Each structure stands twice: as C-alpha cells, then as structure tokens.
Amino acid sequence: MANLHFHYGTMGCSKSALLVINAYNQNKNDNKTEIIKPKIDNRFSEDKVTSRIGISAPATVISTLQDWSPAPDTKMVLIDEIQFFNPSDIDRLVHIADSRPIIIMCYGLMVDSNEHIFPAARRLIEVGAKLHRMESTCQIPGCMRLATHHLRFDSTGNVIREGEQISIGDSNYKSVCRQHFNMFYRGNGKAGR
Ligand SMILES: [Zn+2]
C-alpha cells in the first residue's frame, strides 16, 4: 500500500468528512492516528476538523511541518487543508513516510479560484503521492457535470479574478465544472449567489 496519499477535490466534496471517518475507523482498529491542520496567517483556527455534515474530530493546529514528527506509536497521520502548507512541508512528509512504518493521508484542494494549482498540491504530485479524486457536481443550478474548478464572488455576485489563492471561509465560493468556470471567469461573469 502506498504510504503517502492525496485526496483532492473541490470545496464541498466531503473531504473533511472522509478524513474524520478514516480516523475513526483506524482508531476502532486500535491504530493510533494524529490529525493535523494548518495555522493560517496567525488567524484563529479551531483545534478540530469539522465537516459540513456535522461530524468532527480533534486536530493539532500547526503552521509548519518542518519541526514536527508524529508520535512513535502513530500509525496514520491525516492532514486537512494540505494546500495551505508549503512544498517544503510536503518534502518533510516524504521523509517521514519513507523512514518509518506510517501512512500519511493528505486532504485538500488541487486548484485555486484562478485555475492555478496550489504549490503543495503540485509537490504532492511531483513526489508520487497516490492521488484520489473526490467527485462532486457543479453548484450552478441545473448543472450535473463534475466540479473541478472554483469561482470566487464579491458581495454583489461578480467573479473575482485576482487576489488570494483561497481566502478563509467558503461562503463566497462555488465549486463548478470547467465549462461554467470558463463561462463566468472568462466571460462577463455574474453567476448569482
Ligand atoms: Zn456546471
């Protein structure tokens, strides 16, 4: 079995729910787990991973993985929002995964709302992480195509085409298919909210 995994998908595709369920199942089998999430820009981060469907699990919030090591008896590490870590943090995970018997599960986004790959996601691909695409459908009403992109909107419903890769909180985002991304991002861009 691969020891480094990347579960990726758009916002709202149940990544956090899968993380919590995977941790629960390992713990039930007496495999010790650790859940990690990034501390971003010194903003407050709740010390748990919470899914929109209402399940959660305690997590350790850290800003960098450089000086971090899992406990000696940990069998699986689960990392939420991996896109907010740096490529060098991914290299740290590779070192851990390749030097001890442990499975590292990363969960996060592949592309930002400008259709650019996150540096940490790119590094995961480069180092050969096993990729698992989590699928959900486009959030434009009536569309059933695969959601692969994110659109970011301002308060009046206009598409934002610059700025932060992903800001915190997802109320101003929609996960959309490629066709709708191109229609709104490269067209004249109002998509309602
Ligand atoms: Zn669509």
Boltz pocket constraint, residues with backbone or C-beta under 6 A from the ligand:
constraints:
  - pocket:
      binder: B
      contacts: [[A, 138], [A, 139], [A, 140], [A, 143], [A, 144], [A, 145], [A, 176], [A, 177], [A, 178], [A, 179], [A, 180]]
      max_distance: 6.0
